[in-house]
């Protein structure tokens, strides 16, 4: 139906949609699978089983379709709104199983009392609606055949269950080839590649073999069989999906090259259950990551909160730290696209920082991603990590990325100074003349001069009392009379008063430079022999573009 998106219970999103047979999932089973932290009943659950046929996302611009036993996701509907009571009543009349909403602290008692003949559920506000949709759909798909399955989120138990069901040593991986869990059943053979992967929790690098397999797997709609690489064993593999999104993959060692069609089907079916587990794990990580971001925002805005915040970030308040700042540099006028790129950059920075330093904090504030970096054994370690993240971000996002590293400070109470340094570095990189580079990284020590000029420009722009006549007046004269005094003076001052060097830069005769300088002194009334006037004049001309003069 136009404007609505409904998915009945299905085995996989990329297969033909069909109702689960022979059993229809029950609401109680779905709630048990997802856990009370994700979906919390606001009304008493009926004593009878409540069948669930699928998930529907509410679209206020179209009539509510009469789909019995569906779970309705009331996106954008607050419990205190009049629309909420009307929607719950319409859903109950149409035979829906449940309505899910987010309260965001609003009272829900009146709405819960008005819900007659339908279950009202509150979703965790920190979980995105599309994640919730995918998790409920995966739970529906797996509930009918998941009796005795491992608890959601226990990936190692799931790996063991799949290994026993399919018949080979199993690993579960994320889309970046990180090993999330592996089976430990006795008597199942493994090869050296599997052994190395477990030790490092990362698929070993073998470009000539693994890259081709990982390119082929997401394109397949069923399980894939891959021959063993030199010194390795054959494998069965399947991509794990939620809708069109690839969440990861499952790999099973076929030690004797004898796993048959039954094993193929078992692994194929296991992908649905794995999707639920991976979504649950990712959602939990997202919630934790969002909380750490909130804590970092708090300590950056109010260093006096360090005593309360530091233990929650797992940091010693007196430990040396540095702030790194990352920003997407986009010429795209579309703010939505820029915000989306910044969000993806925040995720990428957070993941890499967690891998190196643990879960200390990464936050997106006004389009800039800030990361807190604890002190390490290597003095250049922070610089190398920031540069590596920036390069990877450019490769993944295909947009220009700038990264600035503030100076280390002794304790979180001084973190504002390191953040200010990092912001200055970003500004200096943005204002750096020359052709733009796809990825620029610097520390405050590397760009101290440009950073100082950038800060000085900001001060000059906000202090109306400071005299401004020289810079703007010279540029205005050039525009009106088609002269080039500003460019000549700047070239001369940039060359430390060397007329020959200035003439070479401007491709004119040295006598032309001397004549222009003499005329400029007459017209504008400054004295190039005075060092103070030279300095101020150079600053006015050098910072003119930044100040809009």
C-alpha positions in Angstrom: 0.0 0.0 0.0 1.3 3.5 -0.8 2.9 5.2 2.1 2.9 2.1 4.3 5.6 -0.5 4.8 4.5 -3.9 6.0 6.5 -7.1 6.2 4.8 -10.3 7.2 6.8 -13.0 9.0 9.4 -14.2 6.6 12.4 -16.4 6.4 14.7 -13.9 4.7 14.0 -10.4 3.5 15.4 -11.2 0.0 13.1 -14.2 -0.4 9.5 -14.3 -1.5 7.4 -13.0 1.4 5.3 -15.7 3.1 3.6 -16.5 6.3 5.4 -18.7 8.8 4.1 -22.2 8.8 3.0 -24.2 10.7 3.2 -21.9 13.8 2.4 -18.2 14.0 4.7 -16.4 16.4 3.2 -15.0 19.6 3.7 -11.6 21.1 5.0 -13.1 24.4 7.7 -15.0 22.4 8.8 -11.9 20.6 9.1 -9.9 23.9 11.1 -12.7 25.5 13.4 -12.8 22.5 14.0 -9.0 22.5 14.1 -8.4 26.2 12.4 -6.0 28.5 15.1 -3.3 28.0 14.1 -2.9 24.4 10.3 -3.3 24.6 8.4 -2.6 27.8 4.7 -3.4 28.2 2.6 -0.4 29.3 -0.5 -2.5 29.6 -1.1 -5.9 31.1 -0.5 -8.7 28.7 -3.6 -10.8 28.0 -3.8 -14.2 29.6 -4.3 -15.8 26.1 -1.6 -16.1 23.4 -1.5 -13.0 21.1 -0.6 -14.0 17.5 1.7 -11.6 15.5 1.6 -11.5 11.8 4.2 -8.9 11.0 5.4 -5.3 11.5 3.9 -2.1 10.2 5.4 1.4 10.3 2.7 4.1 10.8 2.4 6.7 8.1 0.1 9.5 9.2 -0.7 10.7 5.7 -2.5 7.5 4.6 -5.3 5.5 6.2 -4.4 2.7 8.6 -4.6 -0.6 6.7 -6.7 -3.3 8.3 -3.9 -5.9 8.9 -4.9 -8.2 11.8 -2.3 -9.2 14.4 0.4 -6.8 13.2 2.7 -4.8 15.5 2.3 -1.1 14.7 5.4 1.2 15.2 4.0 4.6 16.0 6.9 6.6 14.7 6.8 10.3 15.7 3.6 9.9 17.8 4.0 11.2 21.4 1.8 9.5 24.1 0.4 12.8 25.3 -0.8 13.8 21.8 -4.5 13.5 20.9 -3.4 11.6 17.8 -1.9 8.9 20.0 -5.3 8.0 21.6 -7.0 8.0 18.2 -4.3 5.8 16.7 -4.5 3.3 19.5 -8.3 3.1 19.2 -8.1 2.7 15.4 -5.4 0.0 15.7 -7.5 -2.0 18.3 -10.6 -1.7 16.1 -8.6 -3.0 13.1 -7.3 -6.0 15.0 -3.7 -5.1 15.6 -1.7 -7.0 18.2 0.3 -4.1 19.6 1.2 -0.5 19.3 4.8 0.6 20.0 5.8 4.2 20.8 8.5 6.2 22.5 7.6 8.3 25.5 10.7 10.5 25.9 9.5 11.2 29.5 6.0 12.1 28.6 3.2 10.6 30.8 1.7 7.4 29.4 -0.8 6.5 32.1 -3.8 8.1 30.3 -3.0 6.4 27.0 -2.4 3.1 28.7 -5.8 3.3 30.4 -7.5 4.1 27.1 -5.9 1.1 25.3 -8.7 -1.5 25.2 -8.2 -4.8 23.4 -4.6 -4.0 22.3 -1.2 -4.2 23.9 0.7 -0.9 24.3 4.5 -1.2 24.3 7.2 1.4 25.0 10.4 1.2 23.1 13.9 2.2 24.3 14.3 5.8 23.1 18.0 5.2 22.3 17.2 2.6 19.7 16.6 3.8 16.2 13.2 2.9 14.7 14.7 1.1 11.7 16.8 -1.0 14.1 13.7 -1.8 16.1 11.8 -2.7 12.9 14.6 -5.1 11.8 15.0 -6.7 15.3 11.2 -7.4 15.6 11.2 -8.8 12.0 14.2 -11.0 12.8 12.5 -12.2 16.0 9.3 -13.1 14.1 11.3 -15.0 11.5 13.2 -17.0 14.0 10.7 -17.6 16.8 8.8 -20.4 15.1 11.9 -22.6 14.9 14.0 -21.2 17.7 13.0 -23.4 20.6 16.0 -23.9 22.8 18.0 -21.3 20.9 20.7 -19.4 22.8 19.7 -16.2 24.5 19.8 -13.1 22.3 23.3 -11.5 22.4 25.1 -14.7 23.4 27.0 -15.1 20.1 29.4 -17.7 21.3 26.5 -20.0 22.3 25.0 -19.3 18.9 28.3 -20.3 17.2 28.3 -23.5 19.1 24.6 -24.2 18.2 25.3 -23.6 14.5 28.5 -25.8 14.6 26.5 -28.6 16.1 23.6 -28.1 13.7 25.6 -27.8 10.5 28.5 -30.0 11.4 31.7 -27.9 11.3 33.7 -25.4 13.3 32.0 -22.0 13.0 32.9 -18.3 13.2 30.6 -15.3 13.2 32.0 -12.1 11.7 31.0 -8.5 11.3 31.1 -6.7 7.8 34.7 -5.6 8.6 36.0 -9.2 8.9 36.3 -8.9 12.7 35.5 -12.2 14.4 32.7 -11.7 16.9 32.4 -15.3 18.1 33.6 -18.8 17.4 32.5 -22.3 18.2 34.4 -24.5 20.7 32.8 -28.0 20.2 35.4 -30.8 20.6 36.3 -33.0 17.6 35.7 -30.4 14.9 38.8 -29.7 12.7 40.2 -26.3 12.1 43.0 -25.0 9.9 45.7 -22.4 10.4 43.7 -19.6 9.0 40.9 -20.2 11.5 43.5 -20.5 14.3 45.2 -17.2 13.4 41.8 -15.5 13.1 40.8 -16.6 16.6 44.0 -15.5 18.1 43.7 -12.0 16.7 39.9 -11.9 16.4 40.4 -10.7 12.8 40.4 -12.6 9.5 44.1 -13.0 8.4 45.2 -10.9 5.5 45.3 -13.0 2.2 44.3 -10.6 -0.6 44.7 -13.3 -3.4 42.1 -15.5 -1.8 39.9 -13.9 0.9 39.1 -10.7 -0.9 37.4 -12.6 -3.8 35.4 -14.7 -1.3 34.2 -11.6 0.6 33.2 -9.9 -2.6 31.2 -12.8 -3.7 29.4 -13.7 -0.5 27.1 -10.6 -0.1 26.0 -11.0 -3.7 24.8 -14.5 -3.1 21.2 -15.3 -2.0 22.0 -18.6 -0.5 24.9 -20.3 1.1 28.2 -20.4 -0.7 30.9 -23.1 -0.9 34.5 -21.9 -1.1 37.4 -24.3 -1.8 40.2 -24.3 0.7 43.1 -21.9 0.1 46.6 -23.4 0.1 47.1 -25.0 3.5 43.4 -24.5 4.4 40.1 -26.3 4.4 36.9 -25.7 2.4 34.1 -23.7 3.9 30.4 -23.0 3.8 29.4 -19.4 4.3 26.3 -17.3 4.3 25.7 -13.5 4.6 23.6 -12.4 7.6 21.1 -9.7 6.6 18.4 -7.5 8.0 16.5 -6.2 5.0 19.0 -5.0 2.4 21.7 -4.4 5.1 24.5 -6.9 5.5 25.1 -7.3 9.2 27.9 -9.9 9.0 28.6 -13.5 7.9 28.8 -17.0 9.2 31.6 -19.4 8.1 31.7 -23.1 8.7 34.7 -25.3 8.1 33.9 -28.3 5.9 36.9 -30.4 7.1 36.1 -33.5 5.0 34.3 -31.7 2.1 31.2 -33.7 2.9 28.6 -31.2 4.2 25.5 -31.8 2.1 22.4 -30.0 1.1 20.9 -30.5 4.6 23.9 -28.6 6.1 23.4 -25.9 3.5 19.8 -25.4 4.5 20.6 -25.5 8.2 23.2 -22.7 7.8 20.9 -20.7 5.6 18.2 -20.9 8.2 20.6 -20.0 11.0 21.3 -16.7 9.3 17.9 -15.4 10.4 18.6 -16.2 14.1 22.1 -14.7 13.7 20.6 -11.5 12.4 18.5 -11.1 15.6 21.7 -11.6 17.7 23.8 -9.2 15.7 21.2 -6.5 15.7 20.8 -6.9 19.5 24.5 -6.7 20.0 24.8 -3.7 17.8 21.9 -1.9 19.4 23.4 -2.5 22.9 26.7 -1.1 21.6 24.9 1.9 20.1 23.3 2.6 23.5 26.6 2.4 25.4 28.4 4.5 22.7 25.7 7.2 22.9 26.0 7.3 26.7 29.8 7.7 26.5 29.3 10.5 23.9 26.9 12.3 26.3 29.5 12.0 29.1 32.2 13.4 26.8 30.0 16.3 25.8 29.5 17.1 29.5 33.1 17.1 30.4 34.1 19.2 27.3 31.4 21.7 28.2 32.0 21.7 31.9 35.5 20.6 33.1 34.3 20.9 36.7 32.2 17.8 36.2 35.4 15.6 35.8 35.1 14.1 39.3 31.7 12.6 38.5 32.3 11.8 34.8 35.8 10.4 34.8 34.9 7.1 36.6 32.1 6.5 34.1 34.5 6.9 31.2 36.9 4.6 32.9 39.6 7.3 33.2 41.8 8.6 36.0 40.9 12.4 36.4 44.6 13.2 36.7 45.8 11.1 33.7 47.3 12.8 30.7 44.9 13.0 27.8 44.6 14.8 24.4 41.6 15.7 22.3 41.4 14.9 18.6 38.9 16.6 16.3 37.7 15.4 13.0 35.5 17.2 10.4 34.0 16.4 7.0 35.0 19.0 4.5 32.2 19.1 2.0 31.2 21.5 -0.8 27.8 20.0 -0.9 25.2 22.6 0.0 22.8 19.8 1.1 22.9 20.0 4.9 21.2 16.6 5.3 24.0 14.9 3.3 26.7 16.7 5.3 25.0 15.7 8.6 24.8 12.1 7.4 28.5 12.0 6.5 29.4 13.5 9.9 27.3 10.8 11.6 29.1 8.1 9.7 32.4 9.7 10.5 31.5 9.7 14.2 30.8 5.9 14.1 34.1 5.2 12.3 36.2 7.3 14.7 34.5 5.7 17.7 35.1 2.2 16.5 38.8 2.8 15.8 39.4 4.6 19.1 37.7 1.8 21.0 40.0 -0.7 19.3 43.1 1.2 20.4 42.2 2.8 23.7 39.1 1.2 25.0 35.7 2.8 25.5 36.6 6.3 26.7 34.4 8.5 24.6 33.7 10.0 21.2 31.1 12.7 20.5 29.7 14.6 17.5 29.2 18.3 18.5 28.1 20.8 15.9 29.4 18.8 13.0 32.8 18.1 14.6 33.7 14.7 16.0 35.8 14.8 19.2 37.7 11.8 20.6 39.4 11.5 23.9 42.8 9.9 23.6 44.5 8.7 26.8 48.3 9.0 27.0 50.2 6.0 25.6 53.8 4.8 25.5 54.6 6.3 22.1 54.8 10.1 21.8 53.7 9.8 18.2 51.1 7.2 18.8 48.2 9.7 18.8 49.4 11.4 15.6 49.7 8.1 13.8 46.3 6.9 14.9 44.5 10.1 14.0 46.2 10.1 10.5 45.2 6.4 10.0 41.6 7.1 11.0 41.4 10.1 8.7 42.7 8.1 5.7 40.3 5.3 6.4 37.4 7.8 6.8 38.2 9.3 3.4 38.4 5.8 1.8 35.0 4.8 3.3 33.1 8.1 3.0 34.7 9.4 -0.2 34.6 13.0 1.2 37.5 15.2 2.3 38.4 14.8 6.0 40.4 17.1 8.2 41.8 16.0 11.6 43.4 18.1 14.3 45.2 16.9 17.4 45.3 19.1 20.4 48.3 19.2 22.8 48.4 16.7 25.7 47.2 18.1 29.0 47.8 16.8 32.5 44.4 15.7 33.6 40.8 16.0 32.4 40.3 19.3 34.2 42.4 20.9 31.5 40.7 19.2 28.6 39.2 22.5 27.4 42.7 23.7 26.4 43.4 20.6 24.3 40.0 20.9 22.6 40.7 24.5 21.8 44.0 23.5 20.2 42.2 20.8 18.1 39.6 23.3 17.0 42.3 25.8 16.0 44.1 23.1 14.0 40.9 22.3 12.1 40.4 26.0 11.3 44.0 26.4 10.2 43.7 23.4 7.9 40.4 24.7 6.4 42.0 28.1 5.7 45.3 26.7 4.4 45.9 28.1 0.9 46.5 25.9 -2.1 44.7 23.0 -3.8 42.5 21.0 -1.3 43.8 17.6 -0.3 41.5 14.7 0.3 42.9 14.1 3.8 44.8 16.6 6.0 46.0 15.9 9.5 48.1 18.1 11.8 49.0 18.7 15.4 48.9 22.1 17.0 52.7 22.1 17.0 52.8 21.6 13.2 50.5 24.5 12.4 51.1 26.8 15.3 51.7 29.9 13.0 48.7 29.4 10.9 46.6 28.6 14.0 47.8 31.8 15.7 46.9 33.8 12.6 43.5 32.2 12.4 42.8 33.0 16.1 44.0 36.6 15.5 41.7 36.9 12.6 38.8 35.8 14.8 39.7 38.4 17.4 40.1 41.2 14.8 36.7 40.3 13.4 34.9 40.6 16.7 36.6 43.8 18.0 35.0 46.8 16.4 37.3 49.2 18.3 40.4 48.1 16.5 41.4 50.4 13.5 40.7 48.8 10.2 41.5 51.5 7.6 44.6 50.2 5.9 43.5 46.7 4.7 40.0 47.6 3.5 41.0 50.9 2.1 43.8 49.5 -0.1 41.6 46.7 -1.4 38.7 49.2 -2.1 41.1 51.4 -4.0 42.3 48.5 -6.1 38.7 47.6 -7.0 37.8 51.2 -7.9 40.9 52.1 -9.9 42.0 48.6 -11.2 45.3 48.9 -9.4 47.3 46.1 -7.6 48.6 47.8 -4.5 47.3 45.1 -2.1 48.9 42.2 -4.0 52.2 44.1 -4.5 52.4 45.1 -0.8 51.6 41.5 0.3 54.2 40.0 -2.0 56.8 42.5 -0.8 56.1 41.9 2.9 55.9 38.1 2.4 59.4 38.3 0.8 60.7 40.1 4.0 61.2 43.3 2.0 63.2 41.7 -0.8 62.1 43.6 -4.0 63.7 41.0 -6.3 61.8 38.1 -4.8 58.5 40.0 -4.9 59.0 41.0 -8.5 59.7 37.3 -9.4 56.5 36.3 -7.6 54.4 38.9 -9.5 56.3 38.5 -12.8 57.1 42.2 -13.0 60.3 44.3 -13.1 61.8 45.2 -9.7 61.5 48.9 -10.6 57.7 48.4 -10.9 57.6 47.0 -7.4 59.6 50.0 -6.1 57.3 52.5 -7.9 54.1 50.8 -6.6 55.4 50.8 -3.0 56.3 54.5 -3.2 52.9 55.4 -4.6 51.1 53.3 -2.0 52.9 55.2 0.9 51.8 58.5 -0.7 48.2 57.5 -1.2 47.5 55.6 2.0 49.9 57.4 4.4 51.8 54.5 6.0 55.6 54.2 6.4 57.2 50.9 5.4 60.3 51.8 7.3 58.4 51.6 10.6 58.4 47.9 11.7 55.2 48.2 13.7 53.3 49.6 10.7 54.8 46.9 8.5 53.5 44.2 10.9 50.0 45.6 11.1 49.8 46.3 7.4 50.9 42.7 6.7 48.3 41.3 9.1 45.5 43.4 7.5 46.4 42.2 4.0 47.2 38.6 5.0 44.0 38.1 6.9 41.8 40.2 4.6 40.1 37.2 2.9 39.3 35.6 6.3 37.9 38.9 7.6 35.9 39.6 4.5 37.9 42.7 3.6 
